[in-house]
Amino acid sequence: MSKSKIIILLGFGSILLLGTLLITIGVSHLNKSKSSLDHIVNSNNLKIQLINKMYQSARERTVSLFRMIILDDPDEFEKSLEKMHLNGGKFMLAWEKFIALDLSQVEKKMFAEQAAISAIVGPLHNKIADLVNFGDLEQAQQILVEQAEPLQDKVLEILIQLQKYQRTETQQAIEDNSNNYKEIVTIMWVVSSIVILICFGIIFFTLRLISKNEAKQERYQEDIERQAFYDHLTGLPNRRLLNGQIKKAINMSKQNELLMAVLFIDCDRFKPINDSLGHVIGDNLLVSIANRLKENVRSSDTVCRVSGDEFAIVLENIKHITVIDKIAQGILNSIAAPHILEGHKVFTTVSIGVTVYPLNDKNINGLLTSADIAMYHAKQNGGNQYEYFNSEMNKHTKQKLTLEQDLHEALTNNELQLYYQPQNQIDTKRTITGAEVLLRWNHPKKGMIPPHDFIGIAEESGLIVSIGEWVLISACKQIQQWQRQGLSKISISVNLSPKQFAHSNLLTAVKNALDESGIEASQLVLEITESTAMGSIENSIETLHQLKSLGVNISIDDFGTGYSSLSYLQTMPIDNLKIDRSFIKKLHRSEKDKAFVQAIVTMAHTLGMKVIAEGVEVEEQFLFLQDISCEIAQGFLFSKPVPAEELEKMLW
């Protein structure tokens, strides 16, 4: 063999060896980088799991303490105490596992701060348990609220910060690995370019290796794009992709001279289902709804998950509105059928808002907004139905928004007023024994606004809670003022809205109103509607007993219009039943209403309750109520709702 051939072969072999060596080194670095990334991700995932366990056990320990304070049953106390210690043990077990891991200086510092606070919280929890065990509930609650809970919140806040830190570290590791990957691929491309000049075999081998890496990169890129444009839970397109689909449908509608529509869908009562059955059932329900939505549309249509329990559907190439009706009704029927989830039979419905291009709007945001407004009206009308958008809806929504903004300032500007409607004893003297407090809004520009125009807005926006607290305090102080003037001693009835009744601060608000005014608790009557009381039986009974422990009286308002169960009615600490005015209205000329009202009075007296008839307007109604021994009457026969000054004159 010639010397030149040997040199060529040696050169070829050297270049081949060098190329192979460089490629091997590159692949090795990739594997090491991947192994390092896997180690970091697995380690951080383990840390996050342990932090979650600490967070959950700390929360459960606090919940157990709260239950120990509010429960009277010794067995329940022992169970709560056991749960408290059990969760304390779970917290420490997770804590010990976490501290044994390889921690950064930042993690050690944050964890040391958390450990210092936990060292204070633990003894406080034990002290609270001891106080509850010895019956000192007031001091236990005070320590829990003023000391233990704020410290516990700090512990939870630090744990949340630790979670964020772990996720940030993981993301940084992924980014570093990506950059390292790109550098290595660049080097390999350079090596491949050199080798291609020497040996086609090396070129083939290098291109093959690069091709594999490119395929991985493409799959990785597809995964990133899918995460960006598709919902991870349901697999549906998300809101980012929705806008593009609407734009595409609009263009097709223009070209084909056909209609297109956007359906905005919201699940009715999803939050109660999610709260009562848990987030796993809630997520499964969303997946089930998503699948049923896809089953009820055409292959050309697009179903998207917008957020939470909200979905949107883009309907393309619609020849007639009846197509939309058929699809919308099919969705309602399909969703209303039972969902079998984790052994639970779950029932739910949806509200659908429909907007049509080009009839309602001609741009993406306008179509979505219009569909959302129509959906809101469908939900307001009871849900489980679909509504088409119209201009009146938009006008109503804007008026409602303006009214809500004004209502935010009504309390501050002293625009809210209390009116009082007397409640008279049903006897020959017809003595005023009490009065119902009625809220009025004297708007600076619109004048007196009826309650039915703003109470619903206050309820939806959450303002009803602060407004309700103002009503409680103002009404109680008004009684105090009348007593100082030497007027007749009467009770005052204050209505509690459903949201106020369910609010965690209700007991405190009532107690504050009584303390600030100094009136006797028995002079305050709290009214809740029958439907509110029956909304969540167990919670209602517990709340009513807590209120009753303060000494106030309880009335069930609008009785007869809801769906009361007499068995539950017996377990509720109710003092008065208030017969709804709809049964009093025809009392003097309807034998059925007479029989119904008499049955309510008899039942109430059997259960030891008094009866209040509201809406008494004519003498014949009053005389019948007197004959059947109804105790109290309220209505225009005696007086319409009046300001405090006018009622004051009646009490002299």
C-alpha positions as CSV (number, residue, x, y, z in Angstrom):
1,M,0.0,0.0,0.0
2,S,1.4,3.4,-1.0
3,K,2.5,5.9,1.6
4,S,-0.1,8.4,0.4
5,K,-2.9,5.8,0.8
6,I,-1.7,5.0,4.3
7,I,-1.6,8.8,5.1
8,I,-5.1,9.2,3.7
9,L,-6.3,6.2,5.6
10,L,-4.6,7.5,8.8
11,G,-6.0,10.9,8.1
12,F,-9.5,9.5,7.4
13,G,-9.2,7.2,10.5
14,S,-8.0,10.1,12.6
15,I,-10.8,12.4,11.4
16,L,-13.3,9.6,11.8
17,L,-12.1,8.9,15.3
18,L,-12.1,12.6,16.1
19,G,-15.6,13.0,14.7
20,T,-16.8,9.9,16.5
21,L,-15.1,11.1,19.8
22,L,-16.6,14.5,19.5
23,I,-20.1,13.1,18.8
24,T,-19.7,10.6,21.7
25,I,-18.7,13.5,24.0
26,G,-21.7,15.5,22.8
27,V,-24.1,12.7,23.4
28,S,-22.6,12.0,26.8
29,H,-23.0,15.7,27.8
30,L,-26.6,15.5,26.6
31,N,-27.2,12.4,28.8
32,K,-25.5,14.0,31.7
33,S,-27.5,17.2,31.3
34,K,-30.7,15.1,31.1
35,S,-29.8,13.1,34.1
36,S,-28.9,16.3,36.0
37,L,-32.2,17.8,35.0
38,D,-34.1,14.7,36.0
39,H,-32.4,14.7,39.4
40,I,-33.3,18.4,40.0
41,V,-36.9,18.0,38.8
42,N,-37.4,14.8,40.9
43,S,-35.8,16.4,43.9
44,N,-37.9,19.5,43.6
45,N,-41.1,17.5,43.0
46,L,-40.4,15.5,46.2
47,K,-39.9,18.8,48.1
48,I,-43.1,20.2,46.7
49,Q,-45.0,17.0,47.8
50,L,-43.6,17.3,51.3
51,I,-44.4,21.0,51.4
52,N,-48.0,20.2,50.3
53,K,-48.2,17.6,53.1
54,M,-47.0,20.1,55.6
55,Y,-49.4,22.8,54.3
56,Q,-52.4,20.4,54.3
57,S,-51.7,19.0,57.8
58,A,-51.2,22.5,59.2
59,R,-54.5,23.6,57.7
60,E,-56.3,20.4,59.0
61,R,-54.8,21.0,62.5
62,T,-56.3,24.5,62.5
63,V,-59.7,23.2,61.3
64,S,-59.6,20.6,64.1
65,L,-59.0,23.4,66.6
66,F,-61.9,25.4,65.3
67,R,-64.2,22.4,65.5
68,M,-63.1,21.7,69.1
69,I,-64.2,25.3,69.9
70,I,-67.6,25.2,68.2
71,L,-68.7,21.7,69.0
72,D,-70.5,20.8,72.2
73,D,-70.3,17.0,71.8
74,P,-67.5,15.4,73.9
75,D,-67.1,12.6,71.4
76,E,-66.7,15.1,68.6
77,F,-64.2,17.0,70.8
78,E,-62.1,13.9,71.2
79,K,-62.2,13.1,67.5
80,S,-61.1,16.7,66.7
81,L,-58.3,16.5,69.3
82,E,-57.2,13.2,67.9
83,K,-57.2,14.7,64.4
84,M,-55.2,17.7,65.7
85,H,-52.5,15.5,67.1
86,L,-52.6,13.2,64.0
87,N,-52.1,16.2,61.7
88,G,-49.4,17.5,63.9
89,G,-47.6,14.1,63.5
90,K,-48.0,14.2,59.8
91,F,-46.6,17.8,59.7
92,M,-43.5,16.7,61.7
93,L,-43.0,13.6,59.5
94,A,-43.0,15.6,56.4
95,W,-40.8,18.2,58.1
96,E,-38.2,15.6,59.0
97,K,-38.1,14.2,55.5
98,F,-37.8,17.7,54.0
99,I,-35.0,18.8,56.3
100,A,-33.0,15.6,55.4
101,L,-32.9,16.6,51.8
102,D,-30.2,18.5,50.0
103,L,-31.3,22.1,50.7
104,S,-30.0,25.4,49.3
105,Q,-29.1,28.3,51.6
106,V,-32.3,30.1,50.6
107,E,-34.4,27.0,51.4
108,K,-32.6,26.5,54.7
109,K,-33.2,30.1,55.7
110,M,-36.9,30.0,54.8
111,F,-37.3,26.6,56.5
112,A,-35.5,27.9,59.6
113,E,-38.0,30.8,59.7
114,Q,-40.9,28.4,59.3
115,A,-39.5,26.1,62.0
116,A,-39.2,29.0,64.5
117,I,-42.8,30.0,64.0
118,S,-44.0,26.4,64.1
119,A,-42.2,26.0,67.4
120,I,-44.4,28.8,68.8
121,V,-47.6,27.6,67.1
122,G,-47.4,24.0,68.4
123,P,-47.6,24.9,72.1
124,L,-50.3,27.5,71.4
125,H,-52.4,24.8,69.7
126,N,-51.9,22.5,72.7
127,K,-52.8,25.3,75.0
128,I,-56.0,26.0,73.1
129,A,-56.9,22.3,73.2
130,D,-56.5,22.4,77.0
131,L,-58.6,25.5,77.4
132,V,-61.3,24.0,75.3
133,N,-61.1,20.8,77.3
134,F,-61.6,22.8,80.5
135,G,-64.5,24.7,79.0
136,D,-62.8,28.1,78.6
137,L,-64.0,28.5,75.0
138,E,-63.8,32.3,75.0
139,Q,-60.1,32.4,75.9
140,A,-59.4,29.5,73.5
141,Q,-61.0,31.3,70.7
142,Q,-59.2,34.5,71.6
143,I,-55.8,32.8,71.5
144,L,-56.6,31.0,68.3
145,V,-57.8,34.1,66.5
146,E,-55.3,36.6,67.9
147,Q,-52.1,34.5,68.2
148,A,-52.2,31.0,66.8
149,E,-54.0,31.7,63.5
150,P,-51.9,34.7,62.5
151,L,-48.7,32.7,63.2
152,Q,-50.2,29.7,61.4
153,D,-50.9,32.0,58.4
154,K,-47.2,33.0,58.4
155,V,-46.2,29.3,58.4
156,L,-48.5,28.7,55.4
157,E,-47.2,31.7,53.7
158,I,-43.6,30.5,54.0
159,L,-44.6,27.1,52.7
160,I,-46.2,28.7,49.7
161,Q,-43.1,30.7,49.1
162,L,-41.1,27.5,49.3
163,Q,-43.4,26.0,46.7
164,K,-42.8,29.0,44.4
165,Y,-39.1,28.8,45.0
166,Q,-39.1,25.1,44.0
167,R,-41.0,25.8,40.8
168,T,-38.7,28.7,39.9
169,E,-35.6,26.4,40.5
170,T,-37.2,23.7,38.3
171,Q,-37.9,26.2,35.5
172,Q,-34.4,27.6,35.7
173,A,-32.9,24.1,35.5
174,I,-35.1,23.4,32.4
175,E,-33.9,26.7,30.8
176,D,-30.3,25.9,31.6
177,N,-30.6,22.4,30.2
178,S,-32.2,23.9,27.0
179,N,-29.3,26.3,26.5
180,N,-26.8,23.6,27.1
181,Y,-28.6,21.4,24.6
182,K,-28.5,24.1,22.0
183,E,-24.7,24.6,22.5
184,I,-24.0,20.9,22.1
185,V,-26.1,20.7,19.0
186,T,-24.2,23.6,17.5
187,I,-20.9,21.9,18.2
188,M,-22.1,18.7,16.6
189,W,-23.2,20.6,13.5
190,V,-19.7,22.0,13.1
191,V,-18.1,18.6,13.5
192,S,-20.5,17.2,11.0
193,S,-19.6,19.9,8.5
194,I,-15.9,19.0,8.8
195,V,-16.5,15.3,8.6
196,I,-18.7,15.7,5.5
197,L,-15.6,16.9,3.5
198,I,-13.7,13.7,4.4
199,C,-16.1,10.9,4.6
200,F,-19.6,10.4,3.2
201,G,-20.0,7.6,5.7
202,I,-19.4,10.0,8.6
203,I,-21.8,12.5,7.0
204,F,-24.5,9.8,6.8
205,F,-23.9,8.8,10.4
206,T,-23.9,12.4,11.6
207,L,-27.0,13.4,9.7
208,R,-28.8,10.4,11.1
209,L,-27.9,11.4,14.6
210,I,-28.9,15.0,14.0
211,S,-32.2,13.8,12.4
212,K,-33.1,11.9,15.6
213,N,-32.3,15.0,17.7
214,E,-34.4,17.2,15.5
215,A,-37.3,14.8,15.8
216,K,-37.1,15.0,19.6
217,Q,-36.9,18.8,19.3
218,E,-40.0,18.9,17.1
219,R,-41.9,16.7,19.6
220,Y,-40.8,19.0,22.4
221,Q,-41.9,22.0,20.4
222,E,-45.3,20.4,19.7
223,D,-45.7,19.7,23.4
224,I,-45.0,23.4,24.2
225,E,-47.5,24.6,21.6
226,R,-50.1,22.2,22.9
227,Q,-49.6,23.5,26.5
228,A,-49.9,27.0,25.2
229,F,-53.1,26.5,23.1
230,Y,-54.9,23.6,24.8
231,D,-56.4,23.0,28.2
232,H,-54.5,20.4,30.1
233,L,-57.6,19.0,31.9
234,T,-60.1,18.6,29.1
235,G,-57.8,18.6,26.1
236,L,-60.0,21.3,24.5
237,P,-58.6,24.4,22.8
238,N,-58.2,27.2,25.3
239,R,-59.1,30.9,25.1
240,R,-56.0,31.8,23.1
241,L,-57.0,29.4,20.3
242,L,-60.7,30.4,20.6
243,N,-60.0,33.9,19.2
244,G,-58.3,32.4,16.1
245,Q,-61.3,30.1,15.6
246,I,-63.8,32.9,15.8
247,K,-61.8,35.0,13.3
248,K,-61.6,32.0,10.9
249,A,-65.4,31.4,11.3
250,I,-66.1,35.1,10.6
251,N,-64.0,35.0,7.4
252,M,-65.8,31.8,6.2
253,S,-69.1,33.4,7.0
254,K,-68.3,36.4,4.8
255,Q,-67.1,34.1,1.9
256,N,-70.0,31.7,2.0
257,E,-72.7,34.3,3.0
258,L,-73.7,32.2,5.9
259,L,-74.1,32.8,9.7
260,M,-71.8,31.8,12.4
261,A,-72.4,31.8,16.2
262,V,-70.6,31.9,19.5
263,L,-72.1,30.0,22.4
264,F,-70.9,31.0,25.9
265,I,-71.6,28.2,28.4
266,D,-71.4,28.3,32.2
267,C,-72.1,25.4,34.6
268,D,-74.9,26.0,37.0
269,R,-74.1,25.3,40.7
270,F,-70.5,24.1,40.0
271,K,-69.0,25.6,43.1
272,P,-71.3,23.8,45.6
273,I,-70.6,20.5,43.8
274,N,-66.9,21.2,43.8
275,D,-66.9,22.3,47.5
276,S,-69.0,19.4,48.7
277,L,-67.7,16.5,46.7
278,G,-64.1,17.7,46.3
279,H,-61.8,19.0,43.5
280,V,-61.3,15.5,42.0
281,I,-65.0,15.1,41.3
282,G,-65.1,18.7,40.2
283,D,-62.4,18.1,37.6
284,N,-64.0,14.9,36.4
285,L,-67.3,16.7,36.0
286,L,-65.6,19.4,33.8
287,V,-64.1,16.6,31.7
288,S,-67.5,14.9,31.4
289,I,-69.2,18.2,30.4
290,A,-66.4,18.8,27.8
291,N,-67.0,15.4,26.3
292,R,-70.8,15.9,26.1
293,L,-70.3,19.3,24.5
294,K,-68.1,17.7,21.8
295,E,-70.8,15.0,21.2
296,N,-73.5,17.6,20.5
297,V,-71.7,19.7,17.9
298,R,-70.7,19.1,14.3
299,S,-67.2,18.1,13.2
300,S,-66.7,21.6,11.8
301,D,-67.5,23.3,15.1
302,T,-65.0,24.1,17.9
303,V,-65.5,23.5,21.6
304,C,-63.1,25.5,23.9
305,R,-62.7,25.7,27.7
306,V,-62.5,29.4,28.5
307,S,-61.8,29.2,32.2
308,G,-62.9,27.4,35.3
309,D,-66.4,26.0,34.6
310,E,-66.9,28.2,31.5
311,F,-66.8,26.9,27.9
312,A,-67.4,28.4,24.5
313,I,-68.4,26.9,21.2
314,V,-67.9,28.4,17.7
315,L,-70.5,27.2,15.2
316,E,-69.5,27.6,11.5
317,N,-71.5,27.7,8.3
318,I,-75.0,28.0,9.8
319,K,-77.7,28.2,7.2
320,H,-80.6,28.9,9.6
321,I,-81.1,29.8,13.3
322,T,-82.9,26.5,13.9
323,V,-79.4,24.8,13.6
324,I,-78.3,26.8,16.7
325,D,-81.6,26.0,18.5
326,K,-81.1,22.3,17.9
327,I,-77.5,22.3,19.1
328,A,-78.2,24.4,22.2
329,Q,-81.2,22.3,23.2
330,G,-79.2,19.1,22.6
331,I,-76.4,20.4,24.9
332,L,-79.0,21.3,27.7
333,N,-80.5,17.8,27.5
334,S,-77.1,16.1,27.4
335,I,-75.6,18.0,30.4
336,A,-78.7,17.6,32.5
337,A,-78.4,13.8,32.3
338,P,-76.7,12.3,35.4
339,H,-72.9,12.2,35.4
340,I,-71.5,9.0,37.1
341,L,-68.2,10.2,38.7
342,E,-66.1,8.1,41.2
343,G,-69.3,6.3,42.3
344,H,-71.3,9.5,42.7
345,K,-74.3,10.3,40.6
346,V,-73.9,14.1,40.0
347,F,-76.6,16.3,38.5
348,T,-75.9,19.7,37.0
349,T,-77.2,22.0,34.3
350,V,-75.7,24.8,32.2
351,S,-76.7,28.3,31.1
352,I,-76.0,29.2,27.5
353,G,-75.6,32.6,25.9
354,V,-75.8,32.8,22.1
355,T,-74.6,35.6,19.8
356,V,-74.8,35.4,16.0
357,Y,-72.6,37.0,13.4
358,P,-73.4,39.3,11.7
359,L,-76.7,39.9,13.4
360,N,-75.4,40.8,16.9
361,D,-71.8,41.9,16.4
362,K,-69.0,41.9,13.8
363,N,-65.8,41.5,15.8
364,I,-64.3,38.9,18.1
365,N,-64.5,40.8,21.4
366,G,-68.0,42.0,20.7
367,L,-69.2,38.5,20.0
368,L,-67.7,37.1,23.1
369,T,-69.0,39.9,25.3
370,S,-72.5,39.6,23.8
371,A,-72.5,35.9,24.4
372,D,-71.3,36.3,28.0
373,I,-74.1,38.9,28.6
374,A,-76.7,36.5,27.2
375,M,-75.4,33.7,29.3
376,Y,-75.7,35.8,32.4
377,H,-79.3,36.5,31.6
378,A,-80.0,32.8,31.1
379,K,-78.5,32.1,34.5
380,Q,-80.5,34.9,36.1
381,N,-83.7,33.5,34.7
382,G,-83.1,30.2,36.5
383,G,-80.4,28.4,34.4
384,N,-80.7,25.2,32.3
385,Q,-81.7,27.3,29.3
386,Y,-80.2,29.3,26.4
387,E,-80.7,32.9,25.6
388,Y,-80.0,34.9,22.4
389,F,-78.3,38.3,22.9
390,N,-80.3,41.4,22.1
391,S,-79.6,45.1,22.6
392,E,-81.9,45.4,25.6
393,M,-79.6,42.9,27.4
394,N,-76.7,45.2,26.8
395,K,-78.6,48.2,28.0
396,H,-79.8,46.4,31.1
397,T,-76.2,45.2,31.8
398,K,-74.8,48.7,31.6
399,Q,-77.5,50.1,33.8
400,K,-76.9,47.4,36.3
401,L,-73.1,48.0,36.3
402,T,-73.7,51.7,36.9
403,L,-76.1,51.0,39.7
404,E,-73.5,48.6,41.3
405,Q,-70.8,51.3,41.1
406,D,-73.2,53.8,42.8
407,L,-74.1,51.2,45.4
408,H,-70.4,51.0,46.4
409,E,-70.6,54.6,47.4
410,A,-74.1,54.6,49.0
411,L,-73.0,53.5,52.4
412,T,-70.2,56.0,52.5
413,N,-72.4,58.8,51.4
414,N,-75.2,58.0,53.9
415,E,-77.7,57.3,51.0
416,L,-79.2,54.2,52.6
417,Q,-82.1,54.7,54.9
418,L,-84.1,52.4,57.2
419,Y,-87.9,52.3,57.1
420,Y,-90.0,50.5,59.7
421,Q,-93.3,48.7,59.3
422,P,-95.2,48.2,62.5
423,Q,-96.2,44.7,63.7
424,N,-99.4,44.8,65.7
425,Q,-100.8,42.4,68.3
426,I,-103.9,40.7,67.1
427,D,-106.3,41.8,69.9
428,T,-108.8,44.5,70.5
429,K,-106.1,47.1,71.3
430,R,-103.9,46.2,68.3
431,T,-100.8,47.3,70.2
432,I,-97.5,47.7,68.3
433,T,-95.2,45.0,69.6
434,G,-92.5,45.3,67.0
435,A,-91.5,46.5,63.6
436,E,-89.8,45.1,60.5
437,V,-86.7,46.9,59.2
438,L,-86.9,47.7,55.5
439,L,-84.0,49.1,53.5
440,R,-84.4,52.0,51.2
441,W,-81.9,53.8,48.9
442,N,-82.3,57.5,48.3
443,H,-80.1,57.9,45.3
444,P,-78.8,61.5,44.9
445,K,-79.8,61.6,41.2
446,K,-82.4,58.9,40.7
447,G,-84.3,59.4,43.9
448,M,-85.8,56.6,45.9
449,I,-84.8,53.3,44.4
450,P,-87.0,50.2,45.2
451,P,-85.3,47.4,47.1
452,H,-85.9,44.9,44.3
453,D,-83.8,47.0,42.0
454,F,-80.7,46.9,44.1
455,I,-80.9,44.1,46.7
456,G,-80.1,41.5,44.0
457,I,-77.1,43.5,42.8
458,A,-75.8,43.8,46.4
459,E,-76.2,40.1,46.8
460,E,-74.3,39.2,43.6
461,S,-71.5,41.7,44.3
462,G,-71.0,40.7,47.9
463,L,-71.9,44.2,49.2
464,I,-74.9,42.7,50.9
465,V,-72.7,41.6,53.8
466,S,-71.4,45.1,54.7
467,I,-74.8,46.6,54.0
468,G,-76.4,43.9,56.2
469,E,-74.0,44.7,59.1
470,W,-74.8,48.4,58.8
471,V,-78.6,47.6,58.9
472,L,-78.1,45.5,62.1
473,I,-76.1,48.1,64.0
474,S,-78.3,51.0,62.8
475,A,-81.6,49.2,63.7
476,C,-80.3,48.2,67.2
477,K,-79.1,51.7,67.9
478,Q,-82.5,53.0,66.9
479,I,-84.2,50.8,69.5
480,Q,-81.7,52.1,72.0
481,Q,-82.6,55.7,71.1
482,W,-86.3,55.0,71.5
483,Q,-85.8,53.4,74.9
484,R,-83.8,56.4,76.1
485,Q,-86.8,58.5,75.1
486,G,-89.1,56.4,77.2
487,L,-91.1,54.9,74.3
488,S,-92.8,51.6,74.4
489,K,-90.5,48.6,74.4
490,I,-90.7,46.8,71.1
491,S,-88.7,44.2,69.1
492,I,-87.2,44.9,65.8
493,S,-87.0,42.4,62.9
494,V,-84.0,42.4,60.5
495,N,-83.9,40.4,57.3
496,L,-80.7,38.3,56.7
497,S,-79.9,37.7,53.0
498,P,-78.8,34.2,51.9
499,K,-75.2,35.4,51.5
500,Q,-75.2,37.2,54.8
501,F,-76.7,34.1,56.5
502,A,-73.9,31.9,55.1
503,H,-71.1,34.4,55.9
504,S,-68.6,33.3,58.5
505,N,-68.7,36.8,60.2
506,L,-72.5,36.7,60.8
507,L,-72.2,35.7,64.5
508,T,-69.6,38.4,65.2
509,A,-71.7,41.0,63.4
510,V,-74.8,40.2,65.4
511,K,-72.9,40.2,68.7
512,N,-71.2,43.6,67.8
513,A,-74.6,45.1,67.0
514,L,-76.0,44.0,70.4
515,D,-72.8,45.1,72.3
516,E,-72.6,48.6,70.6
517,S,-76.3,49.3,71.1
518,G,-76.7,47.8,74.6
519,I,-80.2,46.5,73.9
520,E,-81.6,43.2,75.2
521,A,-80.9,40.4,72.7
522,S,-84.5,39.3,72.9
523,Q,-85.5,42.6,71.3
524,L,-83.7,41.6,68.1
525,V,-85.5,39.3,65.7
526,L,-83.5,37.8,62.8
527,E,-85.6,36.8,59.7
528,I,-84.4,34.3,57.1
529,T,-86.5,33.1,54.2
530,E,-87.8,29.5,54.1
531,S,-85.7,28.8,51.1
532,T,-82.5,30.1,52.7
533,A,-83.1,28.0,55.8
534,M,-83.6,24.9,53.7
535,G,-80.7,25.5,51.3
536,S,-78.1,23.6,53.4
537,I,-80.0,22.0,56.3
538,E,-77.0,21.0,58.5
539,N,-75.3,24.4,58.2
540,S,-78.5,26.2,58.7
541,I,-79.3,24.3,61.9
542,E,-75.8,25.0,63.3
543,T,-75.9,28.7,62.4
544,L,-79.4,29.1,63.9
545,H,-78.3,27.5,67.1
546,Q,-75.3,29.8,67.3
547,L,-77.5,32.8,66.8
548,K,-80.0,31.6,69.3
549,S,-77.2,31.2,71.9
550,L,-76.8,35.0,71.8
551,G,-80.4,35.4,73.0
552,V,-82.0,36.7,69.8
553,N,-85.3,35.5,68.3
554,I,-85.5,33.7,65.0
555,S,-88.3,34.1,62.4
556,I,-88.8,32.1,59.2
557,D,-90.0,34.6,56.5
558,D,-92.2,33.9,53.5
559,F,-93.3,30.6,55.1
560,G,-95.4,28.5,52.8
561,T,-93.6,29.5,49.5
562,G,-90.6,27.1,49.8
563,Y,-90.1,23.4,50.5
564,S,-89.8,23.0,54.2
565,S,-89.6,19.6,55.8
566,L,-91.5,19.5,59.1
567,S,-88.9,17.1,60.5
568,Y,-86.1,19.7,60.0
569,L,-88.5,22.4,61.2
570,Q,-88.7,20.7,64.5
571,T,-84.9,20.7,65.0
572,M,-84.4,24.4,64.2
573,P,-84.6,26.9,67.1
574,I,-87.4,29.0,65.5
575,D,-89.5,31.4,67.5
576,N,-91.9,32.8,64.8
577,L,-93.3,31.7,61.5
578,K,-94.1,34.5,59.1
579,I,-96.9,33.6,56.7
580,D,-96.2,35.0,53.2
581,R,-98.5,37.8,52.0
582,S,-99.5,35.7,49.0
583,F,-101.7,33.6,51.3
584,I,-103.1,36.6,53.2
585,K,-104.0,38.5,50.1
586,K,-107.1,36.4,49.2
587,L,-107.8,35.3,52.8
588,H,-111.1,37.0,53.1
589,R,-112.5,35.4,49.9
590,S,-110.7,32.1,49.5
591,E,-111.6,29.1,51.5
592,K,-108.5,27.2,50.4
593,D,-106.2,30.0,51.7
594,K,-108.2,30.1,55.0
595,A,-107.6,26.4,55.5
596,F,-104.0,26.7,54.6
597,V,-103.3,29.6,57.0
598,Q,-105.3,27.9,59.8
599,A,-103.2,24.8,59.3
600,I,-100.0,26.8,59.5
601,V,-101.2,28.5,62.7
602,T,-102.1,25.2,64.3
603,M,-98.8,23.6,63.4
604,A,-96.8,26.5,64.6
605,H,-98.6,26.6,68.0
606,T,-98.0,22.8,68.3
607,L,-94.3,23.4,67.8
608,G,-94.3,26.3,70.3
609,M,-94.0,29.1,67.8
610,K,-95.8,32.3,67.3
611,V,-97.3,33.3,63.9
612,I,-96.9,36.6,62.1
613,A,-99.2,37.4,59.2
614,E,-97.8,39.9,56.7
615,G,-99.7,41.8,54.0
616,V,-102.9,42.4,56.1
617,E,-104.8,45.1,54.3
618,V,-108.5,44.7,55.0
619,E,-110.5,44.3,58.2
620,E,-111.9,40.9,57.2
621,Q,-108.4,39.4,57.0
622,F,-107.6,40.8,60.4
623,L,-110.8,39.3,62.0
624,F,-110.2,35.9,60.5
625,L,-106.6,35.9,61.9
626,Q,-108.0,36.9,65.3
627,D,-110.5,34.0,65.2
628,I,-107.8,31.4,64.6
629,S,-105.5,32.9,67.3
630,C,-102.8,34.3,65.1
631,E,-100.6,36.5,67.3
632,I,-99.3,39.3,65.2
633,A,-100.3,41.1,62.0
634,Q,-98.4,43.4,59.7
635,G,-99.6,45.3,56.7
636,F,-101.2,48.4,55.2
637,L,-104.3,48.0,57.4
638,F,-102.1,49.4,60.2
639,S,-99.4,51.3,58.4
640,K,-97.1,51.3,55.4
641,P,-93.3,51.2,56.0
642,V,-92.4,54.6,57.5
643,P,-89.2,56.4,58.5
644,A,-88.1,56.2,62.2
645,E,-89.6,59.6,63.0
646,E,-93.1,58.6,62.0
647,L,-92.9,55.2,63.8
648,E,-91.7,57.1,66.9
649,K,-95.0,59.1,66.9
650,M,-97.0,55.9,66.8
651,L,-95.1,54.6,69.9
652,W,-95.9,57.5,72.2
